[in-house]
Amino acid sequence: MTFSQIFHFILKELSAGNLLQNIGVYTLLVLLAWIVIIQFKQQDAKYRTR
């Protein structure tokens, strides 16, 4: 799945309006964002140590 496919899937899930589903989707989004931020911080730390 490409990023745009994932994005469209998330939008479709959110527009379904099922609150419990939305909580799951939001949790996934937060986890994904957290992982991405950690990756960037690790890369940033690598560049600083050089």
Secondary structure, DSSP 8 states (H G I E B T S, - for coil): --HHHHHHHHHHHHHHT-HHHHHHHHHHHHHHHHHHHHHHHHHHHHHHH-
